[in-house]
Amino acid sequence: MSLLADIGAAYQRPRREMTHQVSIMTEPRILMLGFTACLLNYVSRMPDLAAISFLAEDDPAIMRARFATLFVSSVIMGPLFLYIIAALSHLVLRVFGGQATWQEARLALMWAALVASPLVLISGASKVFAPPSVFMVATLLTAVVFCWQWALCLATVEFPRRVTA
């Protein structure tokens, strides 16, 4: 399946899709999933940053500097942050009997972040183009979907006997 089809399938059958992702898991793929999720997060924040620069009547050099700073923090540092969060979650779940490998724990977080990224894009666009109430609902929905996906992905890899695919 393609990546987009896999993301769509994750909304219908998240545990089965996570099992599929584990079966095709490699470290370069996990890193690619993290970079893709972070890049889409960067893209989702671009309209807001452009609107802020326009309203502040910033010099184009300042706007480029803001975009570059956002790129470095989102796309370069973002996957590193995700790796740290995945390691911490794996350590916590090991205390409770988690059985996943470090690689599976990283995959669970990166996959959940990528599955939630379509909603991140909608939330980013709604911040600029929709009323604040729509933005708040979109952001809340994004957070709920991310937490739901991450919890199911972690349950699938950390506690495989208790969660069936």
DAFEN-V917042 format. One record per backbone hydrogen bond with DSSP energy under -1.0 kcal/mol. NH is the residue of the N-H (numbers start at 1). CO is the residue of the C=O. If there is no record, write none. Layout:
nh=NH co=CO
nh=NH co=CO
This chain:
nh=6 co=2
nh=7 co=3
nh=8 co=4
nh=9 co=5
nh=10 co=6
nh=13 co=9
nh=17 co=13
nh=18 co=14
nh=19 co=15
nh=20 co=16
nh=21 co=17
nh=22 co=18
nh=23 co=19
nh=24 co=20
nh=25 co=22
nh=30 co=26
nh=31 co=27
nh=32 co=28
nh=33 co=29
nh=34 co=30
nh=35 co=31
nh=36 co=32
nh=37 co=33
nh=38 co=34
nh=39 co=35
nh=40 co=36
nh=41 co=37
nh=42 co=38
nh=43 co=39
nh=44 co=40
nh=45 co=41
nh=49 co=45
nh=50 co=46
nh=51 co=47
nh=52 co=48
nh=53 co=49
nh=54 co=50
nh=55 co=51
nh=56 co=52
nh=57 co=54
nh=58 co=53
nh=63 co=59
nh=64 co=60
nh=65 co=61
nh=66 co=62
nh=67 co=63
nh=68 co=64
nh=69 co=65
nh=70 co=66
nh=71 co=67
nh=72 co=68
nh=73 co=69
nh=74 co=70
nh=75 co=71
nh=76 co=71
nh=77 co=72
nh=81 co=77
nh=82 co=78
nh=83 co=79
nh=84 co=80
nh=85 co=81
nh=86 co=82
nh=87 co=83
nh=88 co=84
nh=89 co=85
nh=90 co=86
nh=91 co=87
nh=92 co=88
nh=93 co=89
nh=94 co=90
nh=95 co=91
nh=97 co=94
nh=98 co=93
nh=99 co=158
nh=105 co=101
nh=106 co=102
nh=107 co=103
nh=108 co=104
nh=109 co=105
nh=110 co=106
nh=111 co=107
nh=112 co=108
nh=113 co=109
nh=114 co=110
nh=115 co=111
nh=116 co=112
nh=120 co=116
nh=121 co=117
nh=122 co=118
nh=123 co=119
nh=124 co=120
nh=125 co=121
nh=126 co=122
nh=127 co=123
nh=129 co=125
nh=130 co=126
nh=135 co=131
nh=136 co=132
nh=137 co=133
nh=138 co=134
nh=139 co=135
nh=140 co=136
nh=141 co=137
nh=142 co=138
nh=143 co=139
nh=144 co=140
nh=145 co=141
nh=146 co=142
nh=147 co=143
nh=148 co=144
nh=149 co=145
nh=150 co=146
nh=151 co=147
nh=152 co=148
nh=153 co=149
nh=154 co=150
nh=155 co=151
nh=156 co=152
nh=157 co=153
nh=158 co=154
nh=159 co=155
nh=163 co=159
